[in-house]
């Protein structure tokens, strides 16, 4: 049996995706920094399979359009 690749999905408090990152040793430091920034900005982080992360809806946040 092979283990499924896992990913982290950082979301803003509204649920919009802020970042996607594959959980791999070579990405560890960058992923931790992104996760910390996301949480400091009031967001949250989910861990899911890479396949699920690819299927998750990714769109522009409506709040960003209002800010422009």
Residue, then its C-alpha position, 0 to 999 in steps of 0.5 A: x500500500x502506498x501512502x497518499x500525498x498530503x497537502x495543506x490548504x490555508x484559508x482566510x476567515x471567509x473560507x477562500x483559499x490563501x495557499x496550497x502546499x504539498x506536505x513534503x520534507x523539502x517544503x517544510x520551512x516554507x510551508x510552516x511560514x505560510x501556515x503561520x502567516x495565514x493563522x496570524x491573519x485570522x485564517x485557518x489551515x486544513x490538511x487533506x490529500x493532494x487529490x482533494x486539494x486539487x478538487x477543492x474550489x479555488x477562486x478569487x475572494x470577493x473581498x479582494x475585488x471590493x478592496x481594489 
